[in-house]
Amino acid sequence: MKKSIFIALLHMPLAVFSQSAILDKIKQKAEARAERRVDGAIDKSMDKAEEEIDGQLKQPAKKQRSEKEKNPQNVVQDAGKPNTGLKSYSKFDFIPGERIVYTEDFAGDAIGELPLKWATNNRGETVTIDKLPGNWMRLFPASRFTSPAAGKLPENFTLEADLVLQFGDDGGYVYPDLELKLLDLAPGEQSPRSYVVNQDATHEVALVISAAGAGKPLSVSLKSYANGTEYFSNQAKELKISSDNDGKPLHISVWVQKERIRYWINGEKVFDIPQAVPPKSSFNRVGLSLESSLYTEDQLGMFISNIKVAEGTPDLRSKLITEGKLVTNGILFDVNSDRIRPESAGVLKGIAAVLQENAAVRVRITGHTDSDGDAAQNIDLSKRRAKAVQAALQTEYGIAAARMETDGLGESKPVAGNNTKEGKASNRRVEFIKL
């Protein structure tokens, strides 16, 4: 997704620009920048203005598909060449929680409708995005949202989510802040509706994401509230990550341990604050807030998907060395592929460290899938994924291949029901057995 004129309406025709119109648009942007609150470098993409018209959203109606159907091309990764994206997450030390309690990818929601069981004071829609897999929830300006209840979360849990930010013409206005929140709401059906109108959370913690426009660096800050009173806040921190993120979603990772909270964006640790969470917080929902804006809907797009909340954090060494078995949902793959996603680096690095510390230990790596798609193909996919993990541990972390056997059991050994999103996410796992 390149720096582009953002097109949100399905039936709006794609504009065709002449060379002079493009040059005029560049001139207008240059003048507007002088008045903006940006102190960064001049836009690196000015010389690529002709590419500004190639990005657009698509919202076609579609039926729900199995993992096989979502990506008909069976992309096979060479077992000797694991995804080099792991290198970009080389310092990533986030390890997702052990038990998935809530996950949302909006796969079961109707295109153009607010996702089921989400509450808002304004408007949200389930959409698809060109060149990105799956469904997303689009957030509209001047809106607040709460997720369905995730249950009473313990003191130690993790949250992950993918965000997409899209910007159109630079009109000289300030872009609205986006807040990703952890909410402690009172029990009952009225509570989320009351929050989106009155913001009456018992406790909340918000990551505030600020953007200066397409291709510009993002800034983030953190704030928390206890019973409506500000408990913690800090100054905004500018990141090396641009808002368009080279056409890829921004991956947000959060780890809460009592009053301590840590945030990573695309593998970069942005905050690690010991006392930012109000004491006795009992979070139970994910929240979102997007400020009002002078930009029109076709100039601005904010989207979220792949939300996952998990309890606890496994002691990798204890699980593998003492108990003899380590099960993780933290090694992720592209859809219908054995290509390892870069946000898996924290788990892989942790497992590699355990194997490096215990040089005599050998393991069997076994891949598992959910029940979507053909059973025989799922067996093959799980075997290839196990081999990809072996290759990553060998190539990226120096673990001898002779210390690792691989196998794949597909959907044949579920640990949870495949009738819920949380159950399917739990079944998509990789197991390490001490030999």
C-alpha angles and dihedrals in degrees: 000000000000129000100292150151101275113232114194104166115083096213098045108110117238108257119237115218129202121222091254091051090053091050091049090051091051090051091051091050092050091053093047093052092064089064097043127099092245122117097178129109123290111280110283091212100060090106090055098059092128088068093059095095100053100082123085142146121247123202105182118166109248141169121245111269137203121248088261094053095046090070112020092185108086099220108200120194119216104251090225095053113055120191108294088210086086088074092064087058094047093129095041109124099168115128116189122232122276101238122044111223101168134016132167132185096154090236093140097047126102116251110253095021133102108261114262118268094010117122126213140169093217129007143321133167139200108235143162122235124218113256094005123099126240135007127308136195113237116215119211125208119271091027137128124193139189127195126227113279114287093194125253104315120217126237090268118053143126136227128199131182142160121230131192121198121193129182133187130190117355102240095177094255128124112260116236120258118244118214125200107198143194108210134201103197130174114259120262139071094272094058100079092045090049091050097052089052103036104016090228100160119156089222133354140175120200133194105208114209116196125188132191094199142284114341094004124122118269122235125208136192136174132227136169137190135204116200092339095310122110110255102174139003136162139190121277116268121210115225132209087234119098123219095248091047092205091297095305131113119260110246113216120197124186129185120190122193109174105293094349120093132183130191132196127185115195089342095308113120106229102171137018107171121171098203109026099109115081111246117262093019114164105189118199108162143041116235136195132194131185120188124232116269143197088220117098123241092258090057098052136046131176120177138175135192144144094055114177130177119187134178126234130355120254122237096232095196094049093046095050104032102031102029095029095226134078121186120189137180089185097089103086132190137195113263112285090354142102091223107123115228115234095238086071089074096095094057094042091050091050093050091046090053091054091050092047091052091049103044095174095057120105124192142196113223113208126187124211133187137192121255098265114120132005116341095222092050090049089056090053092045093051092050092051091048091053090052090049090055090049090050092049093050090049100043102034101032106025100243110154112247090224089068092060132067121187137210139160129213100180113202096335098101108044119178093195139021118284092217095087133052091238091052093050091048090052091051093053095081147128121229127203115201120192110232 
